[in-house]
Amino acid sequence: MTLVTGTRKFGITALLFALAVGCVALASATDRVWPLFVAWIPLLSVVWALTRPEPGEETPVSEPPPDGV
């Protein structure tokens, strides 16, 4: 898993939102509905972009269960 800085997360999020707005603008300009369905793809990708670990964050390590359990 690659580390992503906060500035890069912001940039990726802004780019994905701009892409979604572009799809809505395309739908409006062409009187077609399919770009509205495509616009959801970048919006759902925002969740992936914002959950990337940042440098300095430790990844959770699962500990083995105690022997008594």
N, CA and C atoms as a LAMMPS dump frame, in Angstrom:
ITEM: TIMESTEP
0
ITEM: NUMBER OF ATOMS
207
ITEM: BOX BOUNDS ff ff ff
-5.0000000000000000e+02 5.0000000000000000e+02
-5.0000000000000000e+02 5.0000000000000000e+02
-5.0000000000000000e+02 5.0000000000000000e+02
ITEM: ATOMS id mol type element x y z
1 1 1 N 0.85 -1.17 0
2 1 2 C 0 0 0
3 1 3 C 0.898 1.236 0
4 2 1 N 0.654 2.143 -0.917
5 2 2 C 1.485 3.331 -1.011
6 2 3 C 0.985 4.422 -0.069
7 3 1 N 1.928 5.222 0.4
8 3 2 C 1.596 6.323 1.293
9 3 3 C 1.256 7.556 0.463
10 4 1 N 0.243 8.306 0.891
11 4 2 C -0.212 9.485 0.164
12 4 3 C -0.27 10.653 1.144
13 5 1 N 0.328 11.78 0.763
14 5 2 C 0.303 12.958 1.633
15 5 3 C -1.072 13.61 1.6
16 6 1 N -1.317 14.464 2.572
17 6 2 C -2.598 15.159 2.646
18 6 3 C -2.837 16.066 1.447
19 7 1 N -1.785 16.704 0.962
20 7 2 C -1.915 17.567 -0.203
21 7 3 C -2.28 16.757 -1.441
22 8 1 N -1.68 15.601 -1.589
23 8 2 C -1.989 14.752 -2.736
24 8 3 C -3.412 14.206 -2.632
25 9 1 N -3.853 13.879 -1.416
26 9 2 C -5.243 13.438 -1.228
27 9 3 C -6.211 14.528 -1.658
28 10 1 N -5.912 15.763 -1.275
29 10 2 C -6.769 16.888 -1.646
30 10 3 C -6.802 17.056 -3.164
31 11 1 N -5.648 16.947 -3.791
32 11 2 C -5.579 17.09 -5.242
33 11 3 C -6.332 15.996 -5.977
34 12 1 N -6.186 14.753 -5.519
35 12 2 C -6.896 13.633 -6.134
36 12 3 C -8.402 13.81 -5.958
37 13 1 N -8.818 14.236 -4.757
38 13 2 C -10.24 14.452 -4.496
39 13 3 C -10.8 15.557 -5.388
40 14 1 N -10.067 16.657 -5.52
41 14 2 C -10.52 17.761 -6.38
42 14 3 C -10.619 17.312 -7.833
43 15 1 N -9.653 16.522 -8.296
44 15 2 C -9.673 16.028 -9.668
45 15 3 C -10.866 15.103 -9.911
46 16 1 N -11.152 14.227 -8.958
47 16 2 C -12.277 13.311 -9.117
48 16 3 C -13.616 14.055 -9.108
49 17 1 N -13.748 15.067 -8.249
50 17 2 C -14.973 15.865 -8.25
51 17 3 C -15.106 16.651 -9.547
52 18 1 N -14.003 17.178 -10.064
53 18 2 C -14.053 17.902 -11.342
54 18 3 C -14.466 16.962 -12.469
55 19 1 N -13.997 15.74 -12.44
56 19 2 C -14.384 14.757 -13.447
57 19 3 C -15.881 14.454 -13.364
58 20 1 N -16.404 14.333 -12.152
59 20 2 C -17.839 14.082 -11.986
60 20 3 C -18.662 15.276 -12.475
61 21 1 N -18.231 16.487 -12.172
62 21 2 C -18.94 17.676 -12.643
63 21 3 C -18.86 17.763 -14.167
64 22 1 N -17.735 17.359 -14.726
65 22 2 C -17.601 17.329 -16.18
66 22 3 C -18.582 16.358 -16.813
67 23 1 N -18.811 15.221 -16.179
68 23 2 C -19.797 14.257 -16.685
69 23 3 C -21.201 14.847 -16.65
70 24 1 N -21.524 15.567 -15.594
71 24 2 C -22.841 16.21 -15.504
72 24 3 C -22.969 17.285 -16.571
73 25 1 N -21.9 18.045 -16.801
74 25 2 C -21.932 19.074 -17.839
75 25 3 C -22.091 18.436 -19.222
76 26 1 N -21.436 17.314 -19.441
77 26 2 C -21.573 16.603 -20.713
78 26 3 C -23.007 16.12 -20.904
79 27 1 N -23.61 15.608 -19.847
80 27 2 C -25.006 15.161 -19.936
81 27 3 C -25.93 16.33 -20.254
82 28 1 N -25.664 17.458 -19.658
83 28 2 C -26.488 18.631 -19.912
84 28 3 C -26.305 19.147 -21.335
85 29 1 N -25.088 19.131 -21.828
86 29 2 C -24.808 19.664 -23.159
87 29 3 C -25.326 18.761 -24.264
88 30 1 N -25.338 17.46 -24.031
89 30 2 C -25.719 16.524 -25.093
90 30 3 C -27.131 15.983 -24.946
91 31 1 N -27.807 16.329 -23.867
92 31 2 C -29.148 15.804 -23.578
93 31 3 C -29.164 14.279 -23.549
94 32 1 N -28.109 13.702 -23.012
95 32 2 C -28.011 12.246 -22.838
96 32 3 C -27.953 11.961 -21.34
97 33 1 N -28.357 10.761 -20.943
98 33 2 C -28.348 10.427 -19.525
99 33 3 C -27.165 9.556 -19.116
100 34 1 N -26.503 8.893 -20.05
101 34 2 C -25.438 7.96 -19.663
102 34 3 C -24.287 8.631 -18.911
103 35 1 N -23.919 9.909 -19.188
104 35 2 C -22.844 10.5 -18.375
105 35 3 C -23.207 10.642 -16.896
106 36 1 N -24.504 10.708 -16.597
107 36 2 C -24.908 10.799 -15.193
108 36 3 C -24.599 9.501 -14.449
109 37 1 N -24.706 8.385 -15.142
110 37 2 C -24.372 7.111 -14.518
111 37 3 C -22.858 6.945 -14.384
112 38 1 N -22.118 7.478 -15.338
113 38 2 C -20.656 7.414 -15.296
114 38 3 C -20.105 8.342 -14.21
115 39 1 N -20.825 9.413 -13.897
116 39 2 C -20.36 10.388 -12.904
117 39 3 C -20.208 9.774 -11.519
118 40 1 N -20.899 8.678 -11.244
119 40 2 C -20.782 8.048 -9.932
120 40 3 C -19.437 7.375 -9.724
121 41 1 N -18.776 6.968 -10.784
122 41 2 C -17.499 6.257 -10.656
123 41 3 C -16.441 7.128 -9.963
124 42 1 N -16.189 8.374 -10.41
125 42 2 C -15.208 9.176 -9.679
126 42 3 C -15.664 9.542 -8.267
127 43 1 N -16.985 9.71 -8.075
128 43 2 C -17.453 10.043 -6.726
129 43 3 C -17.236 8.886 -5.754
130 44 1 N -17.421 7.671 -6.217
131 44 2 C -17.157 6.517 -5.355
132 44 3 C -15.661 6.302 -5.153
133 45 1 N -14.858 6.765 -6.094
134 45 2 C -13.407 6.64 -5.959
135 45 3 C -12.837 7.607 -4.921
136 46 1 N -13.576 8.649 -4.585
137 46 2 C -13.125 9.599 -3.562
138 46 3 C -12.921 8.88 -2.228
139 47 1 N -13.788 7.951 -1.916
140 47 2 C -13.666 7.193 -0.667
141 47 3 C -12.332 6.45 -0.645
142 48 1 N -11.975 5.84 -1.755
143 48 2 C -10.7 5.123 -1.841
144 48 3 C -9.536 6.092 -1.658
145 49 1 N -9.61 7.267 -2.296
146 49 2 C -8.518 8.235 -2.229
147 49 3 C -8.333 8.771 -0.808
148 50 1 N -9.434 8.997 -0.098
149 50 2 C -9.323 9.58 1.24
150 50 3 C -8.916 8.585 2.31
151 51 1 N -9.01 7.303 2.042
152 51 2 C -8.643 6.306 3.043
153 51 3 C -7.228 5.771 2.858
154 52 1 N -6.449 6.329 1.932
155 52 2 C -5.064 5.906 1.757
156 52 3 C -4.264 6.348 2.981
157 53 1 N -3.333 5.538 3.45
158 53 2 C -2.537 5.937 4.619
159 53 3 C -1.574 7.074 4.282
160 54 1 N -1.366 7.953 5.261
161 54 2 C -0.435 9.061 5.103
162 54 3 C 0.91 8.672 5.687
163 55 1 N 1.999 9.335 5.247
164 55 2 C 3.3 9.065 5.858
165 55 3 C 3.251 9.38 7.353
166 56 1 N 3.799 8.526 8.157
167 56 2 C 3.786 8.706 9.6
168 56 3 C 2.691 7.934 10.286
169 57 1 N 1.692 7.499 9.54
170 57 2 C 0.643 6.664 10.123
171 57 3 C 1.139 5.231 10.156
172 58 1 N 0.913 4.595 11.258
173 58 2 C 1.297 3.197 11.357
174 58 3 C 0.133 2.336 10.907
175 59 1 N 0.441 1.3 10.163
176 59 2 C -0.605 0.37 9.772
177 59 3 C -0.903 -0.537 10.951
178 60 1 N -2.17 -0.81 11.205
179 60 2 C -2.502 -1.678 12.341
180 60 3 C -1.967 -3.088 12.128
181 61 1 N -1.341 -3.588 13.164
182 61 2 C -0.792 -4.941 13.127
183 61 3 C -1.65 -5.822 14.004
184 62 1 N -2.103 -6.898 13.443
185 62 2 C -2.933 -7.807 14.258
186 62 3 C -2.023 -8.631 15.15
187 63 1 N -2.395 -8.675 16.396
188 63 2 C -1.615 -9.425 17.375
189 63 3 C -2.195 -10.833 17.49
190 64 1 N -1.322 -11.81 17.717
191 64 2 C -1.844 -13.163 17.884
192 64 3 C -2.651 -13.245 19.185
193 65 1 N -3.672 -14.099 19.219
194 65 2 C -4.482 -14.23 20.443
195 65 3 C -3.636 -14.819 21.562
196 66 1 N -3.987 -14.466 22.807
197 66 2 C -3.257 -15.04 23.947
198 66 3 C -3.454 -16.573 23.988
199 67 1 N -2.488 -17.237 24.604
200 67 2 C -2.544 -18.696 24.657
201 67 3 C -3.725 -19.235 25.46
202 68 1 N -4.206 -18.488 26.438
203 68 2 C -5.274 -18.962 27.307
204 68 3 C -6.652 -18.933 26.653
205 69 1 N -6.79 -18.383 25.487
206 69 2 C -8.113 -18.26 24.876
207 69 3 C -8.338 -19.333 23.853
